[in-house]
Amino acid sequence: MNAGVPLGLSSGLCWGAADFFGGIQSRRLPALTVAFWSQLAGALALAIALAIEGVRPAATGIAWGLAAGVGSGCALVLFYRSLAEGTMSMVAPISACGAIVPVAAALLTGNQPGILAALGVLATIAGVILVSRPHTPARFAPPAVEGDQARPASPASSARGGRRVVAMALGSALGFGLFYVFVDAGAASTAGTAATTGAVAAAGTAGSHGSPLWVIAGARMSSLAILSMIALVSRRSALRWPGRRLGAVALVGIGDTGANLLFAYAATTGNLAVVGVLGSLYPVATVVLARWLLRERLSGGQNVGVVLALTGVVLLAAA
């Protein structure tokens, strides 16, 4: 079994766990507070790892990482904003379709998976979409801003609002998908496999052992810059010191950074189409944790989605 499969699967599970516990903290703190301080904690942990490993900066890898961070940062903003205006039952399945982006990138660059792997990719994507469709309103949606008052909406304004939510959800899916592609390309270039053919063309076929730490460092720098700009233009109460919840928030950021690193290492050994889909399994982990720890019930469609996702993982592992 290719090492990219367990690494990619681990990244998806870590992202799902970080999303779950980040959502728990967002019930007590503003979403921007959780996002900013968790990202900063993850950046500090990454800086320590870089100092220990002693790897010299790779300009190309950092550049791809900066692009990946812009994609993920913008996607995060669009995702939370679409949740604020829409419902999880509509937003989550659309944003989960970001897994299609790395699959398309792999196909366009000639890195086509085998038949078994292709079946696994299709089963996993279908499972993620089904799991992302809860039968109850979103529990992790950001709290409403104080002072906002509900107003009856006309059919025309509701239609425009629905199109706006769909557009933002599609934007978040594109941003998350581009993050996978850019991290994969950066990991390949850091490993030295994309020096002559271009990082994107080598996506998913690196296979060497270069360190992708600087790619994730670049991604973390740009995502922090985006969050900082959002904090400057938002209400002052949206970003505050987390206080006694700092430890829990920091663990969320460290988990998210760990997931980024796992995905980057997976990208150096596995096909982008396979690794990208496995990394997109985060909604499955979030829903399962909610079932186990919060006793939230799964709908029939979600149970089918979990089975499909697990079937896809087995197929990818056997490919």
FITORDO-936688 format. One line per field, with one value per residue (C-alpha): chain; x, y, z; residue number from 1; residue in one letter. Coordinates in Angstrom, 1 decimal, m for minus. Each point is the difference from the previous one (the first is absolute). Last residue first. Layout:
// FITORDO-936688
c <- [A; ...] $
X <- [X; ...] $
Y <- [Y; ...] $
Z <- [Z; ...] $
k <- [NUM; ...] $
r <- [A; ...] $
***
This chain:
// FITORDO-936688
c <- [A; A; A; A; A; A; A; A; A; A; A; A; A; A; A; A; A; A; A; A; A; A; A; A; A; A; A; A; A; A; A; A; A; A; A; A; A; A; A; A; A; A; A; A; A; A; A; A; A; A; A; A; A; A; A; A; A; A; A; A; A; A; A; A; A; A; A; A; A; A; A; A; A; A; A; A; A; A; A; A; A; A; A; A; A; A; A; A; A; A; A; A; A; A; A; A; A; A; A; A; A; A; A; A; A; A; A; A; A; A; A; A; A; A; A; A; A; A; A; A; A; A; A; A; A; A; A; A; A; A; A; A; A; A; A; A; A; A; A; A; A; A; A; A; A; A; A; A; A; A; A; A; A; A; A; A; A; A; A; A; A; A; A; A; A; A; A; A; A; A; A; A; A; A; A; A; A; A; A; A; A; A; A; A; A; A; A; A; A; A; A; A; A; A; A; A; A; A; A; A; A; A; A; A; A; A; A; A; A; A; A; A; A; A; A; A; A; A; A; A; A; A; A; A; A; A; A; A; A; A; A; A; A; A; A; A; A; A; A; A; A; A; A; A; A; A; A; A; A; A; A; A; A; A; A; A; A; A; A; A; A; A; A; A; A; A; A; A; A; A; A; A; A; A; A; A; A; A; A; A; A; A; A; A; A; A; A; A; A; A; A; A; A; A; A; A; A; A; A; A; A; A; A; A; A; A; A; A; A; A; A; A; A; A; A; A; A; A; A] $
X <- [m5.4; m0.8; 0.3; m2.1; m2.7; 0.0; m0.2; m2.9; m1.9; 0.5; m1.4; m3.0; m0.7; 0.2; m2.3; m2.6; m0.1; m0.3; m2.9; m1.8; 0.4; 2.6; m0.9; 2.0; 1.2; 2.5; 3.1; m0.7; m2.3; 1.8; 3.3; m1.6; m1.2; 3.4; 1.9; m2.3; 0.2; 3.8; 0.1; 1.4; 3.6; m0.9; m1.3; 3.1; 2.3; m1.7; m0.2; 3.5; 1.6; 2.2; 3.5; 0.9; m3.7; m0.3; 2.7; m2.0; m3.2; 1.7; 1.4; m3.4; m1.6; 2.7; m0.7; m3.7; 0.8; 2.3; m2.7; m2.6; 2.5; 0.5; m3.7; m0.2; 3.0; m1.3; m3.3; 1.0; 0.2; m0.9; 1.4; m2.4; m1.0; m3.6; m0.5; 1.9; m2.4; 1.5; 2.4; 3.2; m1.0; m0.5; 3.4; 1.5; m1.8; 1.5; 3.5; m0.4; m1.0; 3.0; 2.5; m1.6; 0.2; 3.7; 0.8; m1.9; 2.2; 3.1; m0.8; m0.2; 3.2; 1.5; m0.4; m0.7; m3.2; m1.1; m2.8; m3.1; 0.7; 2.9; m1.8; m0.9; 3.6; 1.5; 2.0; 3.5; 0.1; m3.1; 1.6; 2.3; m1.8; m0.8; m1.6; m2.1; m1.1; m1.0; m2.0; m1.9; m0.5; m1.3; m2.4; m1.4; m0.5; m1.6; m2.7; m0.6; m0.3; m2.3; m2.3; m0.1; m0.9; m2.8; m1.3; 0.2; m1.9; m2.6; m0.5; m0.4; m2.5; m2.1; 0.2; m1.2; m2.9; m0.8; 0.0; m2.4; m2.3; m0.1; 1.8; m1.5; 2.6; 1.9; 1.9; 3.8; 1.1; 2.4; 1.5; m1.4; 2.0; 2.2; m1.5; 1.3; m3.3; m1.4; m3.8; m1.2; m0.1; 3.7; 1.3; 3.8; 0.0; m1.7; 2.6; 2.9; m1.4; m0.4; 3.6; 1.3; m1.9; 1.3; 3.6; m0.2; m1.3; 2.8; 2.5; m1.3; 0.1; 3.5; 0.7; 0.8; 3.0; m0.2; 0.2; m3.7; m1.0; 2.0; m1.4; m3.6; 0.5; 1.6; m3.1; m2.7; 0.9; m1.4; m3.4; m0.1; m0.8; m3.2; m1.1; 0.7; m1.9; m3.4; m0.8; 2.3; m2.5; 0.4; 1.1; 2.4; 1.0; 0.9; 2.1; 1.8; 0.8; 1.0; 2.5; 1.4; 0.3; 1.9; 2.5; 0.3; 0.7; 2.3; 1.8; 0.6; 1.4; 2.4; 0.9; 0.9; 2.3; 1.5; 0.8; 1.6; 2.1; 1.2; 1.1; 2.9; m1.1; 1.2; m2.4; m0.2; m0.4; m2.6; m2.0; 0.1; m1.3; m2.8; m1.1; 0.0; m2.0; m2.5; m0.5; m0.5; m2.6; m1.8; 0.1; m1.5; m2.7; m1.3; m0.2; m1.6; m2.7; m0.9; 0.4; m2.2; m1.7; 3.1; 1.9; m2.2; 0.4; 3.8; m0.4; m1.9; 2.1; 3.3; m1.4; m1.0; 3.3; 1.8; m2.2; 0.7; 3.7; 0.1; m1.7; 2.6; 2.8; m1.5; m0.5; 3.2; 2.1; m1.0; m1.3] $
Y <- [0.0; m1.9; 3.1; 2.0; m2.7; m0.1; 3.8; 0.0; m2.6; 2.2; 3.0; m2.1; m1.3; 3.5; 1.3; m2.7; 1.0; 3.6; m0.8; m1.8; 2.9; 0.0; 0.8; 2.4; m1.7; 2.9; m2.1; m3.0; 1.5; 3.4; m2.0; m1.9; 3.3; 1.6; m3.0; m0.3; 3.7; m0.3; m2.6; 2.6; m1.0; m3.4; 1.6; 2.1; m3.0; m2.1; 2.6; 1.4; m3.4; m1.0; 0.4; 3.7; 1.0; m2.2; 2.1; 3.2; m1.7; m1.0; 3.5; 1.7; m2.5; 0.9; 3.7; m0.6; m2.0; 2.7; 2.6; m2.0; m0.5; 3.7; 0.6; m2.5; 1.6; 3.6; m0.8; 1.7; 3.3; m0.1; 3.6; 1.8; 0.1; 0.5; 2.6; 2.6; m0.2; m1.0; 1.9; m0.6; m3.6; m0.8; 1.3; m2.1; m3.1; 0.6; 0.4; m3.1; m2.0; 1.4; m1.0; m3.4; m0.9; 1.1; m2.2; m2.8; 0.1; 0.4; m3.2; m2.0; m1.9; m1.9; m3.8; m0.9; m1.4; 3.2; m1.4; 1.8; 3.4; m0.1; 2.1; 2.5; 0.4; 0.7; m2.4; 0.9; 0.6; m2.0; m3.0; 1.9; m1.1; 3.6; 0.1; m3.0; 1.3; 3.3; m1.7; m2.1; 3.1; 1.9; m2.8; m0.6; 3.8; 0.3; m2.4; 1.9; 3.3; m1.5; m1.5; 3.4; 1.7; m2.5; 0.7; 3.8; m0.4; m2.3; 2.6; 2.8; m2.0; m0.6; 3.7; 1.0; m2.4; 1.2; 3.6; m0.8; m2.1; 2.9; m0.3; 0.5; 1.7; m1.6; 2.4; 0.3; 1.9; m2.7; m2.0; m3.4; m2.9; m1.8; m3.3; m3.0; m1.6; 0.3; m0.6; m3.6; m2.7; 0.3; m0.1; m0.1; m3.8; m0.4; 2.3; m1.8; m3.4; 1.0; 1.3; m3.2; m2.3; 1.9; 0.0; m3.7; m0.8; 2.0; m1.9; m3.3; 1.1; 1.5; 3.6; 2.5; 2.2; 1.6; 3.6; 0.7; m3.2; 1.0; 3.5; m1.3; m2.3; 2.9; 2.2; m2.7; m0.1; 3.5; m1.7; 0.2; 3.7; m0.8; m2.8; 2.3; 3.1; m1.4; m2.1; 2.3; 2.8; 3.5; 3.5; m0.7; m3.3; 1.8; 2.4; m2.8; m1.7; 3.2; 0.9; m3.5; m0.2; 3.4; m1.3; m3.4; 1.5; 2.7; m2.6; m2.2; 3.0; 0.7; m3.7; 0.0; 2.9; m1.6; m3.2; 2.1; 1.9; m3.0; 1.0; m2.1; m3.0; 0.1; m2.7; 1.4; 3.6; m1.0; m2.0; 3.0; 2.3; m2.5; 0.1; 3.8; m0.1; m2.4; 2.3; 3.0; m2.0; m0.9; 3.7; 1.2; m2.6; m0.1; 3.8; 0.2; m2.5; 2.1; m2.0; m2.4; m1.9; 0.5; m2.2; m3.0; 0.8; 0.0; m3.4; m1.3; 1.7; m1.2; m3.6; 0.2; 1.5; m2.8; m2.7; 1.5; 0.2; m3.6; m1.2; 1.8; m1.5; m3.5; 0.2; 1.9; m2.8; m2.2; m3.4] $
Z <- [m5.2; 3.2; 2.2; m2.4; 0.0; 3.8; 0.2; m2.4; 2.0; 3.1; m1.8; m1.3; 3.5; 1.5; m2.7; 0.5; 3.7; m1.0; m2.3; 2.7; 2.3; 2.8; 3.6; 2.0; 3.2; 0.6; 0.3; m2.2; m2.6; m0.1; m0.4; m2.9; m1.7; 0.3; m1.3; m3.0; m0.7; m0.1; m2.8; m2.4; 0.7; m1.4; m3.2; m0.4; 0.6; m2.7; m2.7; 1.0; m0.5; 2.9; 1.4; 0.2; 0.4; 3.1; 1.7; m0.8; 1.3; 3.2; 0.4; m0.5; 2.5; 2.6; m0.6; 0.7; 3.1; 1.3; m0.7; 1.9; 2.9; 0.2; 0.4; 2.8; 1.8; m0.6; 1.6; 3.2; m1.8; m3.7; m0.6; m2.3; m3.7; m0.9; 2.7; m2.0; m2.9; m3.3; m2.2; 2.0; 0.9; m3.7; m0.8; 2.8; m1.3; m3.5; 1.4; 2.2; m3.2; m1.8; 2.7; 0.6; m3.7; m0.1; 3.0; m1.5; m3.1; 2.3; 1.7; m3.2; 0.7; m3.0; m0.1; m3.6; m1.5; m1.8; m2.1; 1.4; m1.6; m2.4; m2.6; 2.7; 1.1; m3.3; m2.2; 0.8; 3.7; 0.8; 1.6; 2.3; 3.2; 0.6; m3.4; 0.6; 3.4; m1.6; m2.7; 2.6; 2.2; m3.1; m1.0; 3.4; 0.7; m3.4; 1.1; 3.2; m1.9; m2.7; 2.6; 1.8; m3.2; m0.7; 3.5; m0.7; m3.2; 1.6; 2.8; m2.5; m2.1; 3.1; 0.9; m3.4; 0.2; 3.5; m1.2; m2.8; 2.3; 2.5; 3.2; 3.5; 2.2; 2.8; 2.1; 0.3; 3.1; 1.1; m2.8; m0.4; 1.2; m2.5; m1.3; 1.8; 0.9; m3.5; m0.3; 0.2; m2.6; m0.7; m3.6; 0.3; 0.4; m3.4; m1.7; 1.7; m1.0; m3.6; m0.1; 1.6; m2.3; m3.1; 1.2; 0.9; m3.5; m1.5; 2.2; m1.2; m3.6; 0.2; 0.8; m2.8; 0.4; m3.5; 1.1; m0.7; 1.9; 3.1; m0.1; m0.4; 3.0; 2.0; m0.8; 0.6; 3.7; 0.3; m0.2; 3.8; m0.4; m1.9; 2.4; 3.0; m1.2; m0.7; 3.0; 2.1; m0.6; m1.5; 1.0; 2.9; m1.5; m3.3; 2.1; 1.7; m3.2; m1.9; 2.8; 0.1; m3.8; 0.0; 2.5; m1.7; m3.4; 1.4; 2.0; m3.1; m1.9; 2.9; 0.1; m3.7; 0.6; 3.1; m2.0; m2.8; 2.5; 1.9; 3.5; 1.5; 2.0; 3.6; 1.2; 3.5; m1.1; m2.6; 2.6; 2.4; m2.8; m0.7; 3.6; m0.1; m3.2; 1.5; 3.0; m2.4; m2.0; 3.3; 1.0; m3.2; m0.6; 3.5; 0.3; m3.5; 1.1; 3.0; 3.3; 1.9; m2.7; m2.2; 2.5; m0.9; m3.7; 0.4; 1.7; m3.0; m2.6; 1.6; 0.1; m3.7; m1.0; 1.9; m1.7; m3.4; 0.6; 1.3; m3.2; m2.2; 2.1; m0.1; m3.8; m1.0; 1.4; m3.0; 1.0] $
k <- [319; 318; 317; 316; 315; 314; 313; 312; 311; 310; 309; 308; 307; 306; 305; 304; 303; 302; 301; 300; 299; 298; 297; 296; 295; 294; 293; 292; 291; 290; 289; 288; 287; 286; 285; 284; 283; 282; 281; 280; 279; 278; 277; 276; 275; 274; 273; 272; 271; 270; 269; 268; 267; 266; 265; 264; 263; 262; 261; 260; 259; 258; 257; 256; 255; 254; 253; 252; 251; 250; 249; 248; 247; 246; 245; 244; 243; 242; 241; 240; 239; 238; 237; 236; 235; 234; 233; 232; 231; 230; 229; 228; 227; 226; 225; 224; 223; 222; 221; 220; 219; 218; 217; 216; 215; 214; 213; 212; 211; 210; 209; 208; 207; 206; 205; 204; 203; 202; 201; 200; 199; 198; 197; 196; 195; 194; 193; 192; 191; 190; 189; 188; 187; 186; 185; 184; 183; 182; 181; 180; 179; 178; 177; 176; 175; 174; 173; 172; 171; 170; 169; 168; 167; 166; 165; 164; 163; 162; 161; 160; 159; 158; 157; 156; 155; 154; 153; 152; 151; 150; 149; 148; 147; 146; 145; 144; 143; 142; 141; 140; 139; 138; 137; 136; 135; 134; 133; 132; 131; 130; 129; 128; 127; 126; 125; 124; 123; 122; 121; 120; 119; 118; 117; 116; 115; 114; 113; 112; 111; 110; 109; 108; 107; 106; 105; 104; 103; 102; 101; 100; 99; 98; 97; 96; 95; 94; 93; 92; 91; 90; 89; 88; 87; 86; 85; 84; 83; 82; 81; 80; 79; 78; 77; 76; 75; 74; 73; 72; 71; 70; 69; 68; 67; 66; 65; 64; 63; 62; 61; 60; 59; 58; 57; 56; 55; 54; 53; 52; 51; 50; 49; 48; 47; 46; 45; 44; 43; 42; 41; 40; 39; 38; 37; 36; 35; 34; 33; 32; 31; 30; 29; 28; 27; 26; 25; 24; 23; 22; 21; 20; 19; 18; 17; 16; 15; 14; 13; 12; 11; 10; 9; 8; 7; 6; 5; 4; 3; 2; 1] $
r <- [A; A; A; L; L; V; V; G; T; L; A; L; V; V; G; V; N; Q; G; G; S; L; R; E; R; L; L; W; R; A; L; V; V; T; A; V; P; Y; L; S; G; L; V; G; V; V; A; L; N; G; T; T; A; A; Y; A; F; L; L; N; A; G; T; D; G; I; G; V; L; A; V; A; G; L; R; R; G; P; W; R; L; A; S; R; R; S; V; L; A; I; M; S; L; I; A; L; S; S; M; R; A; G; A; I; V; W; L; P; S; G; H; S; G; A; T; G; A; A; A; V; A; G; T; T; A; A; T; G; A; T; S; A; A; G; A; D; V; F; V; Y; F; L; G; F; G; L; A; S; G; L; A; M; A; V; V; R; R; G; G; R; A; S; S; A; P; S; A; P; R; A; Q; D; G; E; V; A; P; P; A; F; R; A; P; T; H; P; R; S; V; L; I; V; G; A; I; T; A; L; V; G; L; A; A; L; I; G; P; Q; N; G; T; L; L; A; A; A; V; P; V; I; A; G; C; A; S; I; P; A; V; M; S; M; T; G; E; A; L; S; R; Y; F; L; V; L; A; C; G; S; G; V; G; A; A; L; G; W; A; I; G; T; A; A; P; R; V; G; E; I; A; L; A; I; A; L; A; L; A; G; A; L; Q; S; W; F; A; V; T; L; A; P; L; R; R; S; Q; I; G; G; F; F; D; A; A; G; W; C; L; G; S; S; L; G; L; P; V; G; A; N; M] $
***
